[in-house]
Amino acid sequence: MSAPNPTTKFPLANYDRLCFLKNIITNPNIEVGDYTYYDDFETVENFEKNVRYHFDFVGDKLIIGKFCMIASDVKFIMNGANHLTDAFSTFPFAIFGEDWAGAMEGRAYPRKGNLIVGNDVWIGYNATIMAGITVGDGAIIATNATVVKDVAPYTIVGGNPAREIRKRFSDDTIEKLLALKWWDRDIDWITSNVQALTGRNFDDLT
Ligand SMILES: CC(C)(COP(=O)(O)OP(=O)(O)OC[C@H]1O[C@@H](n2cnc3c(N)ncnc32)[C@H](O)[C@@H]1OP(=O)(O)O)[C@@H](O)C(=O)NCCC(=O)NCCS
């Protein structure tokens, strides 16, 4: 049995705008699972540029699972983007120094935690996902969505702010899929089940 090699940078012949994403990541605070791919209209180098406000001194992580599909212009807004929202002014006086340097004494910018995308998640063109969000396994993020709340597994969300459009399957099927975790099976099992995984009959899985 043979499967595509997840360490291949560009898995499509003669096409360098789609990559198995983990192979182009240089930032140690971005983790990506096997087979997750990124497709960009111009160059796949745009992926890390679109992980915005991601500063080493903050140390927050973007963690993306396996077998995700990420479209062009998808943006991840990390914690370095946050200003104070509960102060009289949101202006970051302290960063400009001089006698403003102490403005943040005893205060800290809001940190919402790591941004986590599960497995088998499809993120549509130009979607934006905010810091601290967890997107569940099997979710779909619609084109142009702005995701500001966690997305439950196997749920389609869209709009700004993104709202649930619908669940992809019945609760019973979602439970079975979450127990199966097909993306963690060995690659030969996945390979022998690609047709069943591309269908919707649970009993076809071996
Ligand atoms: C989310 C998506 C998968 C839904 O597809 P679908 O199941 O065929 O959905 P429908 O077109 O039947 O629309 C279902 C509902 O979602 C809404 N909807 C669809 N796309 C939406 C979007 N991008 N933003 C907000 N709402 C959206 C529709 O208005 C409709 O609402 P209603 O039920 O109130 O009438 C699809 O619209 C989408 O955004 N796909 C991503 C495409 C993409 O960016 N691909 C990148 C290359 S891989």
The ligand as a Gaussian input file, in Angstrom:
#p B3LYP/6-31G(d) Opt

LIG

0 1
 C      -19.615000      27.206000       4.232000
 C      -19.871000      26.475000       2.934000
 C      -19.045000      25.186000       2.911000
 C      -21.331000      26.144000       2.939000
 O      -21.626000      25.381000       1.805000
 P      -23.116000      24.762000       1.605000
 O      -23.334000      23.722000       2.611000
 O      -23.243000      24.380000       0.185000
 O      -23.997000      25.976000       2.026000
 P      -25.188000      26.734000       1.301000
 O      -24.662000      27.482000       0.122000
 O      -26.306000      25.773000       1.129000
 O      -25.554000      27.786000       2.425000
 C      -26.019000      27.362000       3.692000
 C      -26.202000      28.608000       4.514000
 O      -24.892000      29.148000       4.815000
 C      -24.819000      30.512000       4.401000
 N      -23.463000      30.741000       3.917000
 C      -22.825000      30.110000       2.915000
 N      -21.582000      30.578000       2.757000
 C      -21.424000      31.549000       3.682000
 C      -20.359000      32.421000       4.002000
 N      -19.203000      32.372000       3.357000
 N      -20.541000      33.283000       5.008000
 C      -21.707000      33.331000       5.690000
 N      -22.745000      32.531000       5.434000
 C      -22.614000      31.658000       4.440000
 C      -25.863000      30.645000       3.322000
 O      -26.287000      31.983000       3.204000
 C      -26.958000      29.726000       3.822000
 O      -27.681000      30.416000       4.824000
 P      -29.262000      30.111000       5.058000
 O      -29.313000      28.658000       5.495000
 O      -29.618000      31.069000       6.152000
 O      -29.908000      30.343000       3.752000
 C      -19.473000      27.327000       1.703000
 O      -20.394000      28.389000       1.534000
 C      -18.085000      27.945000       1.835000
 O      -17.883000      29.040000       2.367000
 N      -17.067000      27.207000       1.342000
 C      -15.699000      27.609000       1.411000
 C      -15.171000      27.784000      -0.011000
 C      -13.741000      28.212000       0.016000
 O      -13.408000      29.270000       0.534000
 N      -12.872000      27.397000      -0.549000
 C      -11.461000      27.702000      -0.572000
 C      -10.733000      26.807000      -1.524000
 S      -10.613000      25.161000      -0.899000

